[in-house]
Amino acid sequence: MFMTATNVFNISELKTNSLIKKNLDNKKFSLQFLAQSLESFSKQKNFFYKEQKLKTAYIIDILHNLILKYYFKKENKFHLHSCILKEKYGYLYNYYINFLIENKILILLAKHQKGKTTRIYAINEYILRGNIIRYHNYDKVLLKKHKNKIIQTDNENGRISLIDSDIKAKLVEDLFKVDIQFDRSIFYLDSTKSDIDVYNKNRYSVECIKDGHIFYHFDNFGRMHTNFTILKSAIRKNCLQIDGEETTELDISNSQPLFLTKLIHDSDTKWVNSDEYELFKYLTINGYFYKYLMDKLEIKDKGLIKEFTYKVLFGRNASNSKADKEFSKIFPTIHNFIKLYKKEHGDYRIIAYDLQKSESNLIFNKIIRQIMTLHPDVCLITVHDSIIIKKSCYDIIYPIFKTKLYEEFGLI
């Protein structure tokens, strides 16, 4: 439900990590979103609602987590599970939710149907479109639960972890070693004020990094989401520092189409024409894929081409889709493979999931594994298909990055 710090590695690995422990020990509050319309309300420690004494901090925490999830998912629709709410906010959790609804902060979209669905809520638009400021949440119960989330042992509810546990420990440890040039970041960020959602989530992330309020989450498909993954590219490339040194980013060109190449190969499919596949493989491995589509479709904006590609890869491939029609003219049998693969698995999202798993396996379990083996002191952070390191480490890390990438696609 909430975008909280979630960890899935052995607690003993974190106990030896003095940097993480020091950051947690020094942490006295959680930095959270606060709708400016609730600023005066936030100044009181408690309030009474239907003869029950409630915590103001809990109201702000609930709304903060929903706003944060909205910025990640870009969807104003939330399934709130009673068991999770009760565990975090106690047996009075319904009073907090009803207070938010009664005061038109949340809207109930759908009621609970026994055995079918949970209640579905939305944040009132006036909250999202209004000013979002910061709140220092000092509630000791919430803070303790937040810290326990970071250091608890978690078996992923029986799922097999897609990232090795010692790699996860390394990734989390290194998050605390990265600094951000705050004023410079705000300079870049001011250009995004036309999109209030983009501005708010980036501003929050910049402030969190500056204040050492690190959050992270490993999803079910091998991706690690952090303060850094939601930053705009310009900020990541120009404003991050490790040990006071500028950083550089190594990324995989046309990553998703490239891993589609691997998926087609590993599927041993007869659906794809061999000559078409060889062209597709050549374009993706050499990083020419988007340029090729730009030329074919006579579109100069690479962003539009990437959006076009993602609609085909990750969408429902409707017969009236303009993107699908154009893609099928250029790569007809590969387009057919995409549709049949989704149909065979009964889920149009399956390609997105499988490509992300493949990307995760290469980045984390192969590239970072090799870096940890050969250069264990190198600090790095990841942004899905890329890693960020100090510029002075480029000459020793780039060959590892490139070699593992070539090995993955049988070029070595």
BAKETI-74134 format. One record per residue (C-alpha): x, y, z. Coordinates in pm, 1 decimal, padded with zeros to 6 digits. Layout:
N
     east    north       up
        X        Y        Z
...
//
This chain:
412
     east    north       up
  00000.0  00000.0  00000.0
  00262.0  00254.0  00104.6
  00594.6  00342.6 -00056.2
  00797.8  00260.7  00253.6
  01152.7  00142.4  00296.5
  01147.4 -00233.1  00245.2
  01443.5 -00460.8  00298.6
  01489.3 -00827.6  00214.8
  01837.8 -00917.4  00334.1
  01990.6 -01065.9  00646.0
  01986.3 -00839.9  00948.3
  02339.9 -00946.6  01043.6
  02468.4 -00775.7  00729.7
  02320.5 -00447.2  00846.9
  02435.4 -00481.1  01207.5
  02794.2 -00458.7  01084.9
  02715.1 -00146.7  00884.9
  02800.4  00142.3  01115.2
  02703.8  00404.1  00854.6
  02341.9  00287.8  00828.6
  02316.2  00239.6  01204.7
  02456.4  00587.8  01267.4
  02207.2  00743.0  01027.1
  01919.2  00560.0  01192.5
  02033.7  00647.2  01545.3
  02060.1  01014.1  01451.0
  01718.9  01017.8  01285.7
  01472.6  01212.3  01501.1
  01190.8  01268.4  01250.8
  01048.7  01162.8  00915.7
  01039.5  01424.4  00640.6
  00693.1  01415.5  00488.2
  00456.6  01585.4  00247.7
  00199.9  01818.1  00399.6
 -00083.1  01986.1  00214.3
 -00054.2  02354.5  00297.8
 -00426.1  02361.2  00365.4
 -00354.1  02134.9  00666.1
 -00065.8  02341.9  00802.7
 -00260.4  02492.9  01092.8
 -00411.3  02151.6  01172.2
 -00060.3  02000.0  01185.5
  00045.0  02225.2  01473.6
 -00166.9  02035.4  01726.1
 -00038.1  01707.4  01866.6
 -00380.0  01547.4  01913.4
 -00740.9  01610.1  01816.5
 -01079.5  01462.1  01906.9
 -01301.3  01294.5  01650.6
 -01624.7  01114.4  01744.6
 -01517.5  01116.5  02110.9
 -01184.8  00950.6  02030.7
 -00847.4  01114.2  02095.4
 -00641.5  01077.2  01777.1
 -00286.3  01165.0  01670.9
 -00237.9  01442.7  01417.4
  00088.0  01273.9  01310.7
 -00107.4  00967.8  01192.3
 -00334.6  01174.3  00968.6
 -00031.3  01340.0  00807.8
  00150.0  01006.9  00771.4
 -00144.2  00845.8  00590.8
 -00180.2  01135.4  00350.0
  00196.7  01162.3  00296.3
  00225.5  00798.5  00192.9
 -00067.0  00827.5 -00047.3
  00078.8  01141.2 -00207.4
  00417.1  00970.7 -00240.1
  00258.4  00667.4 -00401.2
  00066.2  00893.8 -00638.1
  00391.6  01056.6 -00751.3
  00545.9  00715.3 -00814.4
  00248.6  00549.2 -00984.3
  00084.9  00859.7 -01133.3
 -00254.1  00710.4 -01046.6
 -00491.3  00863.2 -00793.4
 -00651.5  00538.7 -00684.5
 -00555.6  00344.7 -00371.6
 -00656.2  00008.9 -00226.6
 -00623.9  00040.8  00150.5
 -00608.5 -00289.1  00337.7
 -00752.2 -00287.9  00689.3
 -00490.7 -00530.7  00825.7
 -00203.8 -00302.8  00714.7
 -00377.7  00009.4  00847.0
 -00446.5 -00159.0  01179.8
 -00086.5 -00278.1  01215.7
  00050.1  00071.1  01156.8
 -00212.6  00296.6  01317.6
 -00375.9  00071.1  01574.4
 -00733.8 -00036.8  01635.3
 -00865.3  00316.9  01575.6
 -00746.4  00317.0  01212.6
 -01105.8  00349.0  01084.5
 -01146.8  00676.6  01271.2
 -00845.4  00821.8  01089.0
 -00978.0  00714.1  00748.9
 -01330.3  00836.6  00822.9
 -01192.0  01170.4  00943.7
 -01006.9  01212.6  00612.4
 -01323.3  01131.1  00416.7
 -01552.3  01349.0  00626.4
 -01315.7  01643.5  00583.2
 -01302.4  01583.3  00206.5
 -00929.6  01507.7  00206.8
 -00991.4  01155.4  00075.4
 -01277.5  01036.6 -00144.4
 -01422.5  00685.1 -00120.1
 -01443.3  00553.6 -00475.7
 -01559.3  00198.9 -00407.9
 -01679.0  00016.5 -00099.4
 -01541.9 -00312.9  00028.3
 -01688.4 -00626.6 -00129.7
 -01636.0 -00930.6  00087.3
 -01408.1 -01182.9 -00079.4
 -01357.7 -00959.2 -00381.3
 -01205.3 -00614.7 -00329.9
 -01088.0 -00375.6 -00062.6
 -01212.3 -00019.4 -00036.3
 -01070.1  00214.2 -00299.0
 -00986.6  00576.5 -00222.1
 -00860.2  00884.5 -00404.0
 -00694.4  01202.3 -00281.2
 -00915.4  01505.2 -00332.1
 -00782.5  01702.8 -00628.2
 -00764.0  02026.6 -00432.2
 -00491.3  01860.8 -00220.4
 -00283.6  01752.2 -00520.4
 -00326.4  02080.0 -00707.1
 -00258.0  02293.8 -00401.0
  00074.3  02376.9 -00241.1
  00259.4  02082.5 -00090.8
  00500.8  02176.9  00185.7
  00717.6  01975.7  00428.0
  00639.5  01837.2  00769.6
  00880.9  01700.1  01028.3
  00693.0  01406.1  01178.2
  00842.1  01344.1  01524.6
  00598.2  01071.1  01627.6
  00811.8  00811.5  01808.2
  00589.7  00514.4  01723.7
  00593.7  00588.0  01350.8
  00966.7  00659.8  01355.5
  01041.5  00331.9  01532.1
  00834.4  00139.9  01276.9
  01013.4  00320.5  00994.4
  01354.9  00227.2  01136.6
  01246.6 -00133.8  01189.7
  01136.6 -00149.6  00827.2
  01488.5 -00062.3  00719.1
  01664.5 -00319.8  00933.9
  01414.6 -00602.8  00966.4
  01463.1 -00947.7  00820.2
  01206.4 -01006.4  00547.8
  01151.9 -01334.0  00360.5
  00956.1 -01159.6  00082.6
  00648.2 -01358.8  00181.1
  00793.9 -01677.3  00036.9
  00899.0 -01528.4 -00296.3
  01242.3 -01602.4 -00431.8
  01454.5 -01288.9 -00415.4
  01570.4 -01167.2 -00755.6
  01873.0 -00988.6 -00609.2
  02134.5 -01159.0 -00391.8
  02118.3 -01049.2 -00027.8
  02477.4 -00924.4  00001.4
  02426.4 -00710.0 -00308.2
  02114.8 -00556.9 -00150.1
  02314.6 -00476.3  00162.0
  02579.5 -00304.1 -00051.7
  02317.9 -00107.2 -00245.3
  02147.8  00020.6  00069.5
  02476.9  00105.6  00240.8
  02594.7  00313.8 -00054.1
  02273.9  00519.5 -00065.1
  02389.0  00691.0  00254.2
  02723.3  00790.5  00099.1
  02584.0  01011.8 -00177.5
  02543.2  01386.6 -00134.0
  02351.3  01634.8 -00345.6
  02433.1  01993.3 -00440.2
  02110.7  02141.4 -00312.7
  02113.9  02492.2 -00465.9
  02225.6  02358.9 -00801.3
  01949.0  02097.6 -00793.4
  01685.4  02361.5 -00726.0
  01816.6  02560.9 -01023.1
  01754.2  02263.0 -01252.2
  01425.9  02185.0 -01079.5
  01279.2  02531.7 -01130.6
  01244.6  02451.5 -01501.4
  00983.4  02183.3 -01416.8
  00739.2  02407.0 -01229.7
  00496.4  02382.8 -01519.4
  00428.9  02023.7 -01405.6
  00347.8  02050.9 -01036.4
  00359.0  01672.9 -00976.0
  00706.9  01638.5 -01127.5
  00824.5  01942.0 -00933.6
  00684.6  01823.5 -00600.4
  00821.8  01470.2 -00613.2
  01166.0  01589.2 -00726.9
  01181.5  01867.7 -00471.0
  01089.9  01621.4 -00198.1
  01352.7  01373.8 -00314.6
  01622.1  01644.7 -00329.2
  01535.2  01758.9  00022.9
  01535.4  01400.8  00152.6
  01882.1  01332.0  00010.4
  02010.7  01658.8  00154.4
  01872.7  01572.4  00499.8
  01980.4  01207.2  00489.7
  01621.4  01082.1  00480.1
  01687.8  00784.4  00253.0
  01407.0  00560.8  00133.7
  01424.9  00250.2 -00082.4
  01200.9 -00028.2 -00201.3
  01276.2 -00353.5 -00387.1
  00977.1 -00443.3 -00603.5
  00862.3 -00787.3 -00715.5
  01039.1 -00762.9 -01050.1
  01392.6 -00689.5 -00935.9
  01393.9 -00312.3 -00948.8
  01520.5 -00095.0 -00665.8
  01329.6  00230.9 -00617.3
  01502.2  00506.7 -00418.5
  01525.3  00881.8 -00370.7
  01758.7  00879.9 -00670.1
  01545.3  00685.5 -00917.6
  01273.8  00953.1 -00922.7
  01516.9  01240.7 -00978.6
  01513.1  01412.3 -01312.7
  01804.5  01311.7 -01531.9
  01957.1  01662.4 -01529.8
  01979.9  01657.9 -01150.4
  02126.9  01307.6 -01137.3
  02387.5  01388.9 -01398.5
  02492.0  01728.7 -01262.2
  02423.4  01749.8 -00890.3
  02524.5  01424.5 -00719.0
  02854.8  01376.2 -00539.8
  03033.8  01085.3 -00373.2
  03306.5  01177.1 -00123.5
  03281.5  01533.9 -00251.1
  03360.7  01423.8 -00606.8
  03143.7  01461.2 -00916.2
  02974.8  01149.4 -01046.6
  02915.9  00990.7 -01385.0
  02643.4  00755.6 -01503.9
  02687.2  00434.1 -01703.5
  02369.5  00316.1 -01868.9
  02242.7  00056.4 -02112.6
  02132.2  00214.7 -02439.6
  01774.0  00138.5 -02551.5
  01750.7 -00096.9 -02254.5
  01394.9 -00230.1 -02291.6
  01415.9 -00305.5 -02667.4
  01758.5 -00462.0 -02600.6
  01618.7 -00701.9 -02342.1
  01335.2 -00780.3 -02582.0
  01609.4 -00906.6 -02813.6
  01720.7 -01143.2 -02537.1
  01362.8 -01247.6 -02460.9
  01304.9 -01339.1 -02826.6
  01631.3 -01535.2 -02836.9
  01566.1 -01718.2 -02509.5
  01210.2 -01802.4 -02615.4
  01347.3 -01999.9 -02910.7
  01043.6 -01877.4 -03099.4
  00947.5 -01956.6 -03455.3
  00725.7 -01648.5 -03468.7
  01002.8 -01405.4 -03564.7
  01162.0 -01381.5 -03908.8
  01537.8 -01442.7 -03879.1
  01643.9 -01147.9 -04098.2
  01412.5 -00913.6 -03909.3
  01549.4 -01041.7 -03579.9
  01911.5 -00989.5 -03689.1
  01835.3 -00628.3 -03783.3
  01656.6 -00572.9 -03451.5
  01947.8 -00731.6 -03262.6
  02204.6 -00519.4 -03447.6
  02013.7 -00199.1 -03374.7
  01953.8 -00269.2 -03005.6
  02299.0 -00405.0 -02919.5
  02469.6 -00108.1 -03081.5
  02229.5  00147.6 -02932.8
  02087.7  00255.9 -03268.1
  01727.3  00142.3 -03215.3
  01563.4  00474.9 -03127.3
  01758.0  00660.8 -03397.1
  01640.1  00403.2 -03652.0
  01275.6  00457.4 -03553.6
  01321.1  00835.7 -03556.3
  01442.7  00814.7 -03915.9
  01173.5  00569.4 -04023.0
  00889.3  00766.8 -03866.8
  01043.0  01107.8 -03942.4
  01014.3  01214.5 -03578.6
  01292.7  01425.9 -03428.8
  01191.4  01397.9 -03062.4
  01356.3  01093.1 -02901.8
  01120.0  01119.7 -02605.8
  00820.9  01067.6 -02833.7
  00989.7  00766.7 -02992.4
  01055.0  00608.6 -02652.6
  00691.8  00671.2 -02555.0
  00584.4  00516.7 -02886.7
  00798.2  00207.1 -02819.0
  00674.1  00164.1 -02462.1
  00312.0  00176.6 -02578.8
  00384.6 -00122.7 -02800.6
  00594.7 -00316.9 -02551.1
  00387.7 -00253.5 -02240.5
  00040.4 -00169.5 -02369.5
 -00257.7 -00380.0 -02470.8
 -00175.1 -00367.3 -02845.2
 -00524.9 -00261.8 -02947.0
 -00605.9 -00290.9 -03315.5
 -00673.1  00084.2 -03338.2
 -00343.8  00181.3 -03170.6
 -00144.1  00415.9 -03393.1
  00181.8  00309.0 -03228.3
  00108.6 -00057.8 -03293.2
  00016.9  00004.6 -03655.3
  00341.0  00193.3 -03722.4
  00560.0 -00053.8 -03530.5
  00406.8 -00351.0 -03713.5
  00499.1 -00194.1 -04048.3
  00865.5 -00171.7 -03944.0
  00897.5 -00497.7 -03745.0
  00592.8 -00710.5 -03837.5
  00697.1 -01048.1 -03694.8
  00845.0 -00897.7 -03378.5
  00520.2 -00708.6 -03325.5
  00338.4 -01037.5 -03372.0
  00570.7 -01200.2 -03115.8
  00487.5 -00927.2 -02863.2
  00112.9 -00982.0 -02904.2
  00133.2 -01362.3 -02898.7
  00366.8 -01366.6 -02598.6
  00120.2 -01157.7 -02398.0
 -00171.9 -01371.1 -02513.6
  00010.4 -01694.3 -02429.8
  00075.8 -01576.6 -02073.7
 -00269.2 -01421.9 -02032.3
 -00137.0 -01085.5 -01913.1
 -00043.9 -00785.6 -02126.1
  00198.2 -00674.7 -01852.2
  00409.3 -00991.3 -01874.6
  00666.8 -00845.1 -02113.8
  00724.7 -00546.2 -01886.4
  00777.4 -00783.7 -01594.2
  01010.5 -01017.4 -01782.8
  01220.4 -00737.3 -01930.9
  01262.2 -00578.4 -01587.4
  01368.0 -00911.6 -01437.1
  01625.4 -00960.1 -01711.5
  01756.1 -00606.0 -01664.9
  01776.6 -00656.4 -01288.2
  01966.5 -00981.8 -01318.8
  02229.6 -00821.8 -01542.2
  02271.3 -00499.7 -01345.3
  02266.5 -00643.3 -00994.8
  02372.4 -01006.7 -01002.5
  02631.9 -00977.8 -01278.7
  02768.9 -00624.6 -01320.2
  02751.5 -00516.1 -00956.7
  02855.8 -00864.1 -00840.4
  03173.7 -00831.0 -01047.0
  03237.1 -00477.6 -00919.7
  03197.8 -00597.2 -00560.2
  03440.4 -00881.8 -00623.9
  03712.4 -00677.7 -00794.5
  03660.1 -00334.2 -00636.0
  03464.4 -00375.4 -00310.6
  03536.3 -00019.5 -00195.5
  03376.5  00146.0 -00498.8
  03058.8  00327.7 -00397.9
  02770.0  00313.6 -00644.4
  02398.4  00365.9 -00673.6
  02160.7  00234.1 -00936.8
  01885.0  00388.8 -01144.2
  01722.0  00081.3 -01300.0
  01933.9  00024.8 -01614.6
  02226.0  00242.6 -01504.7
  02479.7  00281.3 -01227.6
  02624.9  00604.0 -01087.0
  02987.9  00615.2 -00968.6
  03260.7  00870.4 -00899.2
  03419.5  01002.1 -01218.1
  03759.6  00884.4 -01095.9
  03626.7  00524.4 -01097.0
  03513.9  00533.5 -01459.7
  03825.1  00373.1 -01609.6
  03803.9  00067.6 -01383.4
  03424.9  00024.4 -01384.5
  03338.3  00087.8 -01750.3
  03527.2 -00223.1 -01878.0
  03334.1 -00439.5 -01629.8
  03005.3 -00282.2 -01734.4
  03075.4 -00331.1 -02105.0
  03215.5 -00684.1 -02072.0
  02918.7 -00814.4 -01873.9
  02680.3 -00650.4 -02119.6
  02851.7 -00819.9 -02413.5
  02858.3 -01155.7 -02233.6
  02484.7 -01129.2 -02169.0
  02413.1 -01109.9 -02541.6
  02667.3 -01366.9 -02655.1
  02913.5 -01121.4 -02805.4
  03207.6 -01260.6 -02604.5
//
